[in-house]
Amino acid sequence: MHEALLFSQSDDEAVVCRLCPRHCRIESGDRGFCGVRENVAGTLYANSYGKLTAAGLDPVEKKPLYHYLPGTQTFSLSSYGCNFTCRHCQNYTLSQVRDVFASVVPPGQLVEEIRKTPAKSISFTYNEPTLSFEYALDVLRHADAAGLGSAFITNGYMSEEALRTLAPYLGAVRIDLKAFSDTFYRTVCGAHLEPVLKTILLAKELGLHLELVTLIIPGYNDSTEEIDAMLSWETEHLGTLVPHHFTRFSPMYRMENVPSTPKDTLERVFAQAKEHGLAYPYLGNIMHAAGSETRCPKCGERLILRTGYVTRTPGISGGRCKNCGRPFDGVWDLGR
């Protein structure tokens, strides 16, 4: 076991974990809500440290990240556990377990192996990467020194202290904004909305590359009014240049009785995003030409075309629009 960071001790051997907004008080011999952080005689341990459940190359667009090193491959890493209990989780076999049998992969060794691949970045994904905080921090330090980019594919339920600690070594965060209703977060995810909004704002403040994803679930978070409220908050606090992916729901896990998102609903949400002035709304889990291309906000030039995970960049040269010279909004290359 690996001793955890971000916890406070008390006189009675209980600890308070400071990794996420839950601030679990954990008695000796118990674990926190996530199931992977355990108190042993007054010291908190990260039981999942270095235990990988998945590792391999992916197109960075699969995360989805459309404005972070577009057209490149990322090396995806996963462990296990989560601080949410989403009823529709597509990775529930990883997120909802409390332990796995796996050997620890040392951070330095991992990065050296990744450098032998075509990957330009490392992505912590599939389960909630916040719970791999100590391991991720060690890997990110090695990756940064090796000239690799990095991304957290996260539900955004992390403490300010955690994100500020990661930020100097982290390139991008792709955050699930699962809905714009605390009722949804409580009943579907077992969490709350406000801490996620705070993480989004902090990521923007810290200068991290930020992209958002909202899975549109029929009858749960797809009303015109809720989408308008979400978009109004977004444009007021983030501006109009943060890429926002609206993706199609398919029946999954404990929501197998809910139908897939109709195409008409996704097109309506896409139109709402455009009406609110978003420069980069996208549609995911569906073939949709307008919902997958990137256009220059200044002149309308088609900068990036995507078909599935095949990416072409006919309108960009040197990280700028070929037509008007406007810089690409995002991270075109690492400049190293």
N, C-alpha and C positions, 0 to 999 in steps of 0.2 A: 504494500500500500504506500501511497505517496501523500505526505502531509499537505493539507490544503492551505490556500491563502484566503484572505478575506473572511476571517471569523473572529469572534470575541469570546474570551473565556470568562467563566464565573467561578465563584468559590465552591459551588456544589458540583463541579465537574460537568455541568451543562454548558453548551456553547450556543452562540447565536451566529448563524451563517449570514454573511453580508453579500453573497454573490448575486442574489436576485431580489426583487421586491417582496418576496414572501418573508424574508428575514426569519427563517425557521429557528425556533428554539429547540435544540436537539439534546435530549438527555443522554448520558453515557450508555453506550450499547445500542443506541437507536440511530436511524438515518433520517435525513430530511425528506421533504415532500417528494423530491426528485428520485429518491431511492439510491443515489450513487455517492452521497457524501455522508460519512459515518463518524460518529463521535466515539472515540476509544479512550476512556479514562481522561476525558477533558481536552483531548486534542482531536481536531477534525481532520479526516483523511478523505482524499479524492480517490475512491475505489476504482474509477474507470480510467485512471491516468495511463495513457499509452496503449489502451486496449482498443484495437481497431476492428470494427465489424464490417467495414467496406473500404476499399481503396482502389482507385483506378482513374483513367483518363476520361474526361467528358469535354464536349464543346462548352465553352463558358456560357453560351446562350441557353444551355439546358438549366441553369441555376434558378430562374433566368436572370442573366445579367447581359443587357444589350449595349451598355455604354462603358463597359470596363474591359479593355483589351479585346474588342470585337474581332471575331474570326479566329481566335486562338483557342488552345486547349488548356483546361485547368485540371489539376490533380485533386480529385474528390476524396475526402476523408470522413469517416463516420465512427462514432463510438456508440453509446447506448444511454438511455434515460431521457427524461424530459421534465420540465416544470409546468407543462400543460397536460391536460387529459382530453385532447380534442376528439370528439366523437367521429370525425371524418378523417382521421389521420391516415395517410397512405403509407406511412412508415411505422405503423404501430408495432410491428414485430421487433423494431429496434428501440422505439421511444418508450414503450410501456413495459420494459423489462428492467430488472434491478441488478442483474449481474450476467456476465458471459464468461466462458472459458476462453481466454486468449492470452498470448504472450505479449509483454510490453515491448513496443517498438521504440527504441531511444530516439529522441527528436533529431539529433545530429545525423544519425544514420538514415533516418527517414528522408531528410532533406537531400542528403547526398544521393540517395537512390532516385528521388524525384528529378534531380538535375540531369540524370541520364535519359530522361524522357523528353518529349516535345513540349511539355507543359510550361507555360509562361507564368502560372500562378498556382496557388494552393487554395482550395475551398473546403471549409469545414461545413458539413452539410448532413442531410438525411435525418439524424436525430438533432436535438437542440445543442448547438456547439457551446453555448454558455456553460454547460455542465462539464465541459472538457477544459475549463478555464486555465488551469495550471499547465496542462499539456499543450494547449493551443498557444499559450504565451511563450513557452519554450520553443515550440516549432516556429512560431512567427519570428522570433528573434533570429533563429538560424536562417529562415527563408529570406528575411530582409537583408541579412549580411550576404546571402548568396545571389541577390539580385532578382528574386522571385516576387511576383505580386501575391496578394492574398485577399480572401473574402470570407466573411461570416454570413451564412445563410440561416437567418435567425427569426424567432418569433418576437424578438425585441424585448423579452422579459428579463432584463439584466439590470443590475444596479448601476448608478452613475459611476461609482468607484471602479467597478469592473470595466466599463467601457473606456473610461479615462486611462486605465492601466494598459489596455490593449491598443489604444489608438495610435501610439507612436510607431507601432510595427504593422498595423493593419491598413490595407488599401481600400477595401470596399465592404459595405454592409448592405445586404439585401434583406429587407425587413417585411415580414408578413403583417399587413394591416388587415386583420381578418374580418373586420366589420367596423362600423362606427356607432356601436351600441354596446354599453356595458352589460346589458341583459344578454346579448349574444355571447360576449366573452365569458360571463358567469355560467350560462347554461350549456354552452357548446364546448368551451375550452377549459372551464374551471379556473378562470383567471379574471383580470380586470383590464379595461381599455386604457385608463389614464397612464399607467407606467409605460405602456408601449408608445404612446404619444410623446412622452418625455424622452424616451430613448431615440425616437426619430429626430426630435429637435436637437438633442445633444449630438447625434451623429452629424447633423448638418453644421452645428456650431464648431465641431472639432475638425471640420474640413474633410471628412471621410467621403469617398464616393458613395452615394446613396441611391438605391432603387427600391421601390415598393411593389408588393404583390397583394392583390385582393382576389381570393377565390369567390366567385359569385355563386351562391347557393340558393336555389329557388325557394322562396317563402321564408328565408332566414335573414338575408342581408342584401336583397336585390331590389328593394323598393326605390322608386324615383326619389323620394324624400331623403332616405338615408344616404344614397349615393351623392345627392346634391350637398348634404351636410358635410360628408367626407371631403368632397372636392373643394368646398368653400373653405374648410379648415386648412386643407393642403395649400391652396393658392395663397391664403393669407399668411401662413407661417413658413412655407417653404419656397414660395414663388411658383413659377410655371415650368421650370426646366428639369425637375426631378422625374425620371422615367417611372411610369406607373403601369404595371401589368395587371390586367383584369383577365382572370383565367376561368376556364370552364370546369365546373364541378362534375364528377362522375360518382355514382353510388359507391360507397366505401365504408368498411369497418362497421361502426354502429349506426351509420346513416345509409344503409343499403336500400331503405324504403323511399329515399328522396330521389326524385328524377334528375337526370342530367340537365344542365343549364341550356335552355333553348337558345339557338343562334340569335333570334330576334332580341332577346334580353341583352346578350353581349353587345350587339350592335347599338342598342339604345344606350347602354352604359358608355360605350365608346363615343357616341354622339354627345352625351352629357359632358364627358371629359373635354372634348373639343370646345363645347360651348363655354366651359369655365376657363378656357384659354390654355389648357395643358399642351405643351409643345410635343410631349413624347408619351401619349397613351398607347398601350399595346394590348392586343388580345392574344391569349395563350390557350393551349390545348384545343385549338381549332385552326383550320386553314383559312386565313383571311388576309388577302394581300395588303390592304390599307392598314390593317391592325398589326402588321409585322414589319413594315418598312419604316425607315427613319428619314425624315425630310428636314432640310435646313430651315430653321424658324425665320430666317431673314429673307431668303429668296425662293424657298420652296423646292430647291433642287433635291432629287432623290439621292441621299447620301449612302444609305445601306439598304440592301435588299436581302430578305431572308426567306428561304423555303425550307421548312422544318428547321434542322440545325445547320443547313448549308448557308453560309453568309458570303455575300459579295459586297464590295465597297466601291462602286463605280463613281460615286460623287465626291470622294475624299482623296486628297493628296497631302501628305505631310501633316495629317491631323487637322486639315482645313477644308472647307467647302471649295471644290474646284471652280464653282461659278462665281461666288462673291467673296471668298477668302475668310468667311467667318469661322472661328475656331470650333472644333468639335466639342460638344458639351459632354464631358466625361473624361475617361483616361484612354487615350489613343495608344500610347506606348509608355513604357516606364522611364524613358529618357536616361537610361543607364548605359 
